[in-house]
Amino acid sequence: MTQTSWFQNKHIVLGVTGGIACYKACELARELGRRGAIVQVVMTEAATAFVSALTFQALTGREVKISMLDPKAEAGMGHIELARWADLILVAPCTANTMAQLAQGKAPDLLTTLWTAAACEKAIAPAMNQQMWKHPETQANLERLHGKAQIIGPDSGVQACGDVGSGRMSEALDIADTLEKTLHRGPLAGTHVVITAGPTHEPIDPVRYLANRSSGKMGFALAEAANRLGATVTLIAGPVHLETPAGVSRIDVETASDMHASVHSVLDGVDLFIGAAAVCDMRPAAVSDQKLKKSKDDLSQIALVENPDIIQSVATCSNRPTLVIGFAAETESVLEHARQKLTAKSLDAIIANCVSGGEIFGQDDTQVTVVYSDHDQTIAAGTKSEVSQEILTTLSQLLSKRI
Ligand code: C5P
């Protein structure tokens, strides 16, 4: 399994406040991006006097946000949305003034407002003159922030003002490494999640096969979300044209039998199994060596045999994962059919969605209900990525009760 950076695909708000160490924040923005993070820089007005917003925009590829009362910014990703979007708010450099505001819950600008509105991980890298750092009020603010945010640095040495002492902002690499080592790795940290995705292809002859309309998008979105929440993810994919989400190990298969074998080969120690694949229920009993000929072969007689039910075999095997979750794509009586499958296949939950008219297949949006044996939970409609994040957050809570 490839070791990935904690930052891979993480949403980071990099708060830059007004001090000479702003130049080091440029290097930090690049370093976080190099480790796979999506970095949104938020500057205070004072910071813009040291480094231009354009510099950060060029380094991160995202427009820098500065003002709270900018109607254009609020029309796009508003401040509350941004607070929800962030996995981590890192303020670097963090001046004595901003430290005081954060410690005392004051929110006079966009950055401090985001900080107060966000429930995500938080960190600061203080940077200030050594005398300011030693000041009892600064030290009292530092105390107040302990336990609420990770404090990285400051380092000691010669300062920009010529003083020698503590107050230099830590180096970009050190900040990234410290966060990498100490941050929680999300609610699925330390777990192994296996997800099946896409259709299966069941060959009839060397050029033809039985298949279905599954695009694989939901399974891939789930794999990406599980990785974001800290899991080690194995994605077992039928034939689809989708890029492997970063940090996810992928095994490509073609038929249901291949998928069955691959799933069981990785099942030891798995915590969560999600069967998002639209597995073909049947396959031709015999695969013709040669292309069938309409004139010669009896085309009304392609005998079919049943494929193994992969998820049922996972749910009933001796090394059963802690949670086994299925999908039920139905065209009518959706919840009723889902409930029947939940019981028949011995699952912990089944994710039901309505596919009447084929409107879910291949689309980016979806709407699902998670059906448990004793209750249902409807997930708000959204993109497959958003819905996946919601589903996995819910499942991580259930998993933590079972592990
Ligand atoms: O019975 P149905 O195909 O509707 O059940 C859907 C669930 O069962 C999905 O989670 C799907 O991945 C799984 N399944 C399976 N193996 C099969 C058929 C379905 O794992 N042969």
Boltz pocket constraint, residues with backbone or C-beta under 6 A from the ligand:
constraints:
  - pocket:
      binder: B
      contacts: [[A, 196], [A, 256], [A, 274], [A, 275], [A, 276], [A, 277], [A, 278], [A, 279], [A, 280], [A, 281], [A, 307], [A, 308], [A, 309], [A, 310], [A, 311], [A, 312], [A, 325], [A, 326], [A, 327], [A, 328], [A, 329], [A, 341]]
      max_distance: 6.0
